[in-house]
Amino acid sequence: MTPAPPAFTPPGSPTEAHLLLVEDDEVIRNTVRMALERYGFTVSTAADGLTGLEVFRECRPDLLLLDVMLPELDGIGLCRRIRELSLAPILMMSARGDALDVVSGLEAGADDYVVKPCESAVLVARIRSLLRRASLPSVPRNGADDASEAEPEVLVFGDLSIDPRGMEVRRGGELLALTPTELRVLLEFAASPGVVLERRTLLSRVWDHAWQGDTRVVDLHVQRLRAKIGAARIETVRGFGYKLRR
């Protein structure tokens, strides 16, 4: 059995993060690096997938930005290799933004994607969103006004137990290796068990995306979650969204 990747340790704050940018176009690579550094990030770079893997092993960044089309080892293959080693957030960058690139990247373990060219402010917003969801547990949406009443507790659904504070999920007592984004999606379901959550609601709460009609990122993360917690645990409500079975 392949050992699970170690738990991801988030940075102290989104502006303290160390990023790894893997992009083969030198102009784009340098432009994006300088833009991110102006926002306070530390940025390491690589021009191909194999070098990117080596740099990742050396510096263990807090978040990775991977171009899809890379020499030596493409972005999809690199994403898969990284996922064998780490649960750190991964943002895929595609020049085409077509369905195949998007789906392949998300299926490989990416947390989100952007289409190039992308404005610096938009890219930074996506990065900060990924880092925030990797570092903070969700609070149950029980409507409590008192913070003490809303403190996360261990939630149990059959053989599935969820510890929001410890950011751990176990199935049958076995610790599951969920990415920060997968954990965020599951916490949204767990906060409202039996309630149907629309795709656009999940897109807004988890990814901070304004509704733009593209919910593939939600569907692919639900698919990955089902593979880990049990396919029957999350039910599809056709035409509406998904709900967690009690």
Buried (B, 14 or more C-beta within 10 A) or exposed (E): EEEEBEEBEBBEEBEEBBBBBBBBBEEBBEBBBEBBEEBEBBBBBBBBBBBBBEBBEEEBBBBBBBBBBBEBBBBBBBBBBBBEEBBBBBBBBBBEBEEEBBBBBBBBBBBBBBBBEEEBEEBBBBBBBBBBBBBEBBBBBEEEEEEEEBEBEEBEBEEBBBBBEEBBBBBEEEEBBBBBBBBBBBBBBBBBEEEBBBBBBBBEBBBBBEEEEBBEBBBBBBEBBBEBBBEEBBEEEEEEBBBBBE
